Amino acid sequence: MKMKNVLGVGLMLILNLFLIGSSFAANDAVFDTIMQRVRVNEWEEITDIKKLNNTVAGLLNTINDDGSWSDLDYNSTVASNWPGTTHLNRVLDFSRAYSLKSSDYYNNSTVYQKITAALNFFYTRDPQSTNWYVHQIGNPQRLGRILILMRGGTEKSPSTLENNILKRIKETGSDPLTRTGANKSDIAIHWVYRGCLTKDHQVLAHGVEQVFYPVFMTTQEGLQHDYAYFQHGTQLYTGGYGVAFVRNTLNLAICTRGTEYALNNEKTNLLITFFRDHYLNIIRGNTYMYNTIGRHIALSGGTGASYVAALALKFKKIDPKNAAVYDAAVARLRSLKSADYKVISRHCHYWRGDYTLVNSPEYAFDIRMASVRSSRNENGNGQNLKGYFLTEGAYSIVIDGNEYRNVFPVWNWTQIPGTTLPQMVAIPRPTQWEKPGNAVFAGGVSNGNYGVTTYFMDNKDFNVNTQAKKSWFMFGEEIVCLGAGIKSTATEEINTTVNQCMQNGEVYVKQNGNKSHVSVGSTVSYSGRLEWVYHNRIAYYFPDGGNMNLNSAPQSGTWYSIATTESKTDVTSNVFKLWFNHGIMPDQAKYEYIIVPNKTLAQTRNYNMSDIVIAANDADMQVVFNKKLKLWGMVFYKGTTFSNDDFSISVDAPCVLMIENSGTALIRGWLADPSQNSSSVRINYTSKSSGYKDDIDLQLPEKPYAGSTVTFSIHKTSRNN
C-alpha cells in the first residue's frame, strides 16, 4: 500500500514537472521581456548623457589593446575600493553607451571591440579580492548587467566568452539561500540575470523567489515590524543595506510586472510603504541622517544620497497614485528644490531599531541608541574605526542636510552630538560586524506629531564606566534635552556634547544678559549664566546655565584614521562644538538645554523660554511641560509619582508617557515601555482641584510590538458629572 502511494506521488511529480516544463516552454518570451526591462533600468539611471559620452571618450583613450587599464592594479586584493570593481564599472559605462540609442557610441564597433577585450581580459586574468562580497555579489551583478546590455546591441558578446563568464558567475556567485536580508537579494539578483541569459526557468524562478523573499516583517535580519531595517544581526542599517534591499526588489518588481514572476500585491504594498513613508524620511535634502548608515559613516561619500532619486522615479511605476511624493523627493535629492520642499511633519520612534526620527519642513532630528535588543554600529572592512560611541544617544540636527557632511575625519569621536562620555584618548574600536548594546531601558513614545525618547546609559566596558539618564522631549518647535544621574569612575573628564558640526556662519551668545559675537578660531568657557548660543540657524538655550565650553576653531584629521580604505591626506575644517563639562568622576550631575532649530538671530532673541517648564530632572524621573501645546512628557525610571499643584500621576513600573491636558474633562495619553519587559502598567491620576481619581490598568503589546506606543484616556472629573 505504501509502495503504491509512493509510485503514485512519483507519477504525479513527473506529470507536474512535464506540465510546468510545457508552460515554461510556451512562455520563453519572458526572458527577453525581463532582459529588455533590465536594460531600460540601466538607461534610466543615466541622468547626464553628455557626461556618459565624455566618460566613454576618456576611457577609449586610456584602455590598452588587451582590454586593461594601466592605472589599475590588477594584483591588488584589497577588500574595499578594489581595482577590479573599477574595471567592471568602466566596462558597464561602455555597455550602456553601446546599447543606448541616444548615446554618441550607440552600436559603435570600436566600443564593441573594447568591451569584448575588457571582458576577455577580466575573465582570463581573474583578479581576486579578499572581500567575499566582490566575488559573490559585486562581480556577478556587474557582469550580468553588462551581458544583458550587450544582448540588446547589434553585435552580441561572443558566445564562447559569454558562456565562460556565465560559468564563472555560477561557480563563484554562491546561492542566496546561504545569506539573509539585503545580502540574500544581492546574490539572488544575479541568479535572475543568469536565468534569463541562459533561458533557464529553474534558475530564474529561484532568483526571483529569493529576491522577493525578504519582503516581509521579521524579527531576524531584514525589515522590522516598526519599518526599521536590520542587517548583520540586530544592527540598524536602514540607510546602508536598506538601499540594496529596496533597489533589488524594486528593479525586479518592475522587470517582472505582468509576468508569472511578478511581485504579489501584499509585498508590493509593503515595499512601497517602507520606501515612501520611512526610507525617504532618513534623507534631508540629498544627505542621509548619519545615524542610519552604520559603518558607511566613515566613507568620504557615505552620507551622500542623491542616487536615491533614480529609485524614487522608478517607484512611480508601481505606485503611480503617489507620483507627487516621489517627484518632490527627486527635486530635493537633485537639489532642484530646497531640503524642506513638500516635507510632511511627523515624529516616529522605531521601537525595534532603537531609533527616533523627527521630520518637518523646519528641520530633521534623530537619535540613535543600542540596547540589549539591538546592536552597536560595527567596524567592518577597516571602516568606522572610531565609531564605538555612535549608539550612546547620538543625535543629529539638520536644516539643509549638509551640516555634518565631511566633518567626520576631523570629529572628536568622544564628543558626538547628544552623548555623555569620558574624553578618552584611546577610543574603543567597535566590534567587527555586530555587538549588542548593554542598555535595558532605551525607547520612546510617539503620537505621530510629538514624542519623548529616553536612554539609560550604563556602559562599564573598556573603562568607560559611565552612567547617565538621558531624555529628549520633541515638541515640534523645540527639543528639550535632559540628563540626570550622571556619574562616572572613569579618569577622564565627562562631557555632554550639545553639537559638533561644520562651522557655517557666525556664532553669537548671550551670557548674564549681555549679547556677544564669538570670533572664528576661538575656544571659550562659560562658568557664569549662559542663556543661549546661536549658530547656523539653530538656537541652544540653557535654562539652568552650566559649566559650558564653546569651540569655533579648525580641527584636523584624515579619512584614513576612521577607514583604512580612505585617503591619508590631512583634512582641516572649521568646526562648531558646544558642550557641558561635568568634571572628573561626577556624581549625580545633570544638564538641561533646549534646541530650537531654523530660527533667525532676531527670533532667537525673542524666543519665550518660559513656555517650557522643566518640572523634574533627577535619577527617578524627567518631566517637561509645553505650555503652548498643553502637552506633558514624562519619563519614569521606576514606579513612582509626579505631583504638582494641578494633579498627581503615579505609575507602578518604569515607562515613558505623554499626556495632553487640553482643558477638557478628558486627558489623552500615550505610553510605552522602554525596557520591553512589562506586560502592563497601572496609572493612577488624581485631580487636585476636584479630588477625583482615575485608575487605569494598561495592557502593553507583546513581542514583536513590545516597546511600541499604546494610547489611553484619563478622566479629570467623575464620569457622572
Secondary structure, 3 states (H helix, E strand, C coil): CHHHHHHHHHHHHHHHHHHHHHHHHHCCHHHHHHHHHHHHHHHHCCCCHHHHHHHHHHHHHHECCCCCECCCCCCCCCCCCCHHHHHHHHHHHHHHHHHCCCCCCCCCHHHHHHHHHHHHHHHHHCCCCCCHHHHHHHHHHHHHHHHHHHHCCCCCCCHHHHHHHHHHHHHHCCCHHHCCHHHHHHHHHHHHHHHHHCCCHHHHHHHHHHHHCCCCCCCCCEECCCCCEEECCCEECCCCHHHHHHHHHHHHHHHCCCCCCCCCHHHHHHHHHHHHHCHHHHEECCEECHHHCHHHHHCCCCCECCCHHHHHHHHHHHCHHHHHHHHHHHHHHCCCCCCCCCCCCEEEEECCCCEEEEECCCCEEEEEECECCCECCCCECCECCCHHHHHEEEEEEECCCCCCCCCHHHCCCCCCCCCEEECCCCCCCCCCCCCECCECCEEEEECCCCEEEEEEEEECHHHCCEEEEEEEEECCCCEEEEEEEEEECCCCEEEEEEEEEECCCCEEEEECCEEEEECCCEEEEECCCEEEEEECCEEEECCCCCCEEEEEEEEEECHHHCECCCCCCCEEEEEEEEEEEEEECCCCEEEEEEEEECCCHHHHHHCCHHHEEEEEECCCEEEEEECCCCEEEEEECCCCEEECCCEEEEECCCEEEEEECCCCCEEEEEEECCCCCCCEEEEEEEECCCCCEEEEEEECCCCCCCCCCEEEEEECCCCCC
